[in-house]
Amino acid sequence: MQRKVLENLYSQGGLTLFAIADGDEMPIEALHKFALALNAGAHFIVLDFSGRQLLAGNAPFPTQELFKKELSDEEIKQISGTLAVDEKITFAGTKAMPSSDSEYRILYHNIKKLESLVPQILGIVSADETENVGNLVSMSRILLMHVTPMSIDTAASFIEDVKQTHKAQILWLSNDRPARRIFPKACKAIRRNKSATKEALNSNFRENPEELAKIVKKLHKISILVKNPLDGVPRIIRNLFPLLLLFAIIAPFLFVTDIDRSDSNLRDRIQERNRLSVAPSFEYTFDGIENMQRIARYAIGRFDAIITNEKMVKNYVAKTLEDNGFKVTSWEKGNQNIPPKGTTIRFSRPDEIKRPASADTIGAAWKFWTSVISDSIAYLTEFYHEKATSTQRMHNGIDVASRMGARILAPFGAKAWTSRDERGGVIIALVRKNDVILFMHCDKLLYLNGQEVMPGDPIATVGTTGHTTGPHAHIVTGIVRKKGKKQIGNVRYDVIDPIKWFYKFKPTSK
């Protein structure tokens, strides 16, 4: 990635989170200077979710409003006017976090709007609060842990209990470390940025916050480079390319191996999925992390091809627990039920849910679209909606929820085209003579523009790039037309409902 491009991506904005225990005192002056330095000495915006009001709130409304409704143009102008007079805007209020996907979606859009005023946003969260904070950690690029001898266990517990922190860029601002036996995941996450943490400690946040800002800016750019691997070639690889090419040519002659002629375990998943989905029930063994609500959504969709709602999932989980001999309140943690590792639960057809007449029609398409994701519990979360109504938004594809990093498999042979935009994130398309499929919000691409894809090959991995609050694949289908309204690569197309596409093309592996 060229330096100018990297600087441009950094200037588009990002969120830096500060986690501080309720009993710790935050050095306000240092925080002020740190936020200014992140934005090159210009204005700054602070979102205080801790409820402690560490900085006096001067925003036109409290923090909680940022995830209740989207900011209007008039409100953005009002905030911009305040910034013109004061060098900062602080959103404060009571301790509260978004508790649903829709609230996080609203917060995400509002943060993007605020980044148009001040690119680098600073968020403050309570290290004592581990419920519903995970998605906010995922939105951020850097997590700074403010640690004192009195709060070391609280800070470590925060990292240990919030699973999204395990892969986050963390700066642990203390020479003291948590006990490895008690907090193994936290210790591993802290060690990942060992050199940057050491550099940050040497800079001394309280006395020289500007130096910490330089380190955080560097980590922001590293995060951008990690998430944009196709935008450029590192200098060392570019310099060594002739040698690598020569080695690639002679390697087959130096290291001769037998060809594995067994069938790929990534292909022909549809037949297996069809066989399993007709069974009246299935058993699932939990790993101590997975929650029953996710498996319930998968089960209801698998049996009846229904997009679930919260009430439907709650009732089905309660019925499933009772059928398996457990109390309805078993293993409750917040709004979820998380069985201990090794617990096996049988999920049966949800007879208490009225099966829609469309289930038989949609069922085959449901099985097909979930089978292109190499995740055994993938399920649909939203159908195609050509127009917005009072009860649903316009949606030009279908959403398939999956685990982060699950592979997306090519349902047929085609040519690959890739793209990237703000809403869809990282995109890969499969183009044939008459039709096209696009997979959006990908994490990593496994094919490049113009490459021929074989049926069943992994083409990308499920991610959260673009506008999304959780890992899923947004799938768009289209008919290739010379004057189509949409374009990917050198192909123009018109969008159609993926369910109709399925029955129009009767997809096979050819």
Buried (B, 14 or more C-beta within 10 A) or exposed (E): BEEEEBEEBBEEBBBBBBBBBBEBEBBEEBBBBBBBBBBEEEBBBBBBBBBBBBBEBBBBBBBBBBBEEEBEEEBBEBBBEBBEEEBBBBBBBEBBBBEBEEBBBBBBBBBBBBBEBBBBBBBBBBBBBBEBBBBBBBBBBBBBBBBBEEBBBBBBBBBBBBEBBBEBBBBBBBEEBBEEEEBEBBBEBBEEBEEBBEBBBEBEBEEBBBBBBBBBBEBBBBBBBEBBEEBBEEEEEEEEEEEEEEEEEEEEEEEEEEEEEEEEEEBBBBEEBBEEBEEEEBEBEBEEEBBBBBBBBBBBBBBBBBBBEEEBBBBBBBBBBEEBEBEEEBBEEEBBBBBEEEBEBEBBBBEEBEBEEEBEEBBBBBBBBBBBBBBBBBBBBBBBBEEEEEEEEEBBBBBBBBBBEBBBBBBBBBBBBBBBEEEBBBBBBBBBEEBBBBBBBBBBBBBEBEEEBEBBBBBBBBBBBBBBBBBBBBBBBBBBEEEBEBEBBEBBBEBBBBBEBBEBBEBEEE
